[in-house]
Amino acid sequence: MMLLIKQILLVTIVSVALPVFAATSAIVGLSFTTEPRTVAPSEVSEALTIQTQNATGGEEKLDETGHLTFVSSSATGEFLGSTGKPVTTTMSKGTANRSFYYRDTTAGTHTLTVTVTTGSPEQSWQVTQTIVVGTS
């Protein structure tokens, strides 16, 4: 009888624990969903969008707020929000997509790097894409 109770408890504990493991983040990467852009010097680009993705390349939403880092290989590059002001550096919990804009006064092909970091436990994903400032 005692063995049967232990087996029932073990099955109950395992069946309760499994959904907890299934709920953890399945994000394995970050990708641009927009093609590389060409923009005239000092003009604002069309929207650039990044997406957190699962192992099959599908959209995977954040389990918590993500913190964004934007870096350009050009010292004069600016990352902007839809209002034309500097882009905010958060990505909301429950979202997988984040759009932003880019402006640069220096002609050339520049590399844009975006990193999304979450905190508990700390995880980080990074993606790069080029943008041509000037003519292609």
C-alpha positions, 0 to 999 in steps of 0.5 A: 500500500505504501509503495502504491502511494509513493508511485501515485505521488511521484506521478502527480509531482511529474505531471504537475512539473511538466507544464512548468518546464513547457512554459520556459522560453523556447526562443533560440534566435533573433532575426530581421524579418525585413530585407536590407534597406537602401536609404539616402544620406540624412533620410530616415529608412523604412521600418526595420523589424527584428523578431524573436524566433523558435527552433523552426524559425517561427515567431516566439514571444518574450516571456518577460520584457527584453532590453535592446542594444542597437549598434551601427558600424557607422559612428554617425548612425542613429536608431529612431522610433516611429516618431523620429526620436531616439528608439526606446530600448525595451521590447515588451513581454508577450511580443516577438516583433520590434520595429525601428528606423535608421538614419545616417549622414555617412554614405556607405554600407553599414552593419546594424547589430541588435541585441535582445537581453532578458533577465531571469535567467539572463539570456541574450540573442543578437542579429546583424544586417547591413544597410546601404546609405547612398545608392545601391 
